[in-house]
Amino acid sequence: MVKLVMVRHGESIANALNQYTGWSDVGLTQEGIVQAHKAAEQLEGLYFDHVHTSVLKRAIMSAYIIQDELNLNYVPITKTWRLNERHYGALRGQNKDVTRREFGMEQVHQWRRSFYSIPPRLTQPDPNIGPYKYFGPEIMPRAESLYQAYQRIIPYYVDNVGPRLLDGKNQLIVAHGSTIRALIKYIENINDKDIDGVEVANGKPLIYEFDDKLNIVNNNRMKK
Ligand SMILES: O=C(O)[C@@H](CO)OP(=O)(O)O
């Protein structure tokens, strides 16, 4: 049976500081590096035909650690902005507890977990265009709801991951909390409301086994 494994990056510096991150490009903490190694331990013996990650270094570094631990450094890796974390707009860099005090628990919960809620937008375009310069400014959001992020994430999955799975080739995605929530919503056909309750932990591999029509035969998500 073919396998899809999705891993959220190890703890980032912003995670440790309890800050909104989104498209901010922050590195891993020591704990995050350990978590990526532990994720790889759980995948020992698995072969992946292709690795997919974002253009953000916390995911890329986690993917490299996993590939290295599995001795799969030679396996092709695609880094795409489409797998970036949901853009947190003007919230990025702010402490989540501070925003809870300022805006209330319910508003923060909506911003963080509702499918349609859009965080406050950046007033100026993002100056960090390095990884995005070949695509033009139109791909760079000023904030995204999970719904908006879903619109850019799922086409990547449908074009680049699904066909390889149908071909019987295991795939590894190393990405972000909300990126993986969007993918879980699509793969498990979860409705817009119930996706609010889905959480993805750092460095805990989600393993899906599919039949040859990509029906889910097994997955370990609810056991996490
Ligand atoms: O800050 C972020 O980008 C995300 C993931 O770390 O946080 P949250 O879980 O609050 O959506």
The ligand as an ORCA input file, in Angstrom:
! r2SCAN-3c Opt
* xyz 0 1
  O       2.228     31.060     14.072
  C       1.965     30.277     13.140
  O       2.303     30.483     11.962
  C       1.171     29.032     13.459
  C       2.014     27.804     13.527
  O       3.095     27.924     14.386
  O       0.565     29.228     14.698
  P      -0.926     28.814     15.064
  O      -0.859     27.422     15.599
  O      -1.314     29.816     16.094
  O      -1.752     28.939     13.809
*
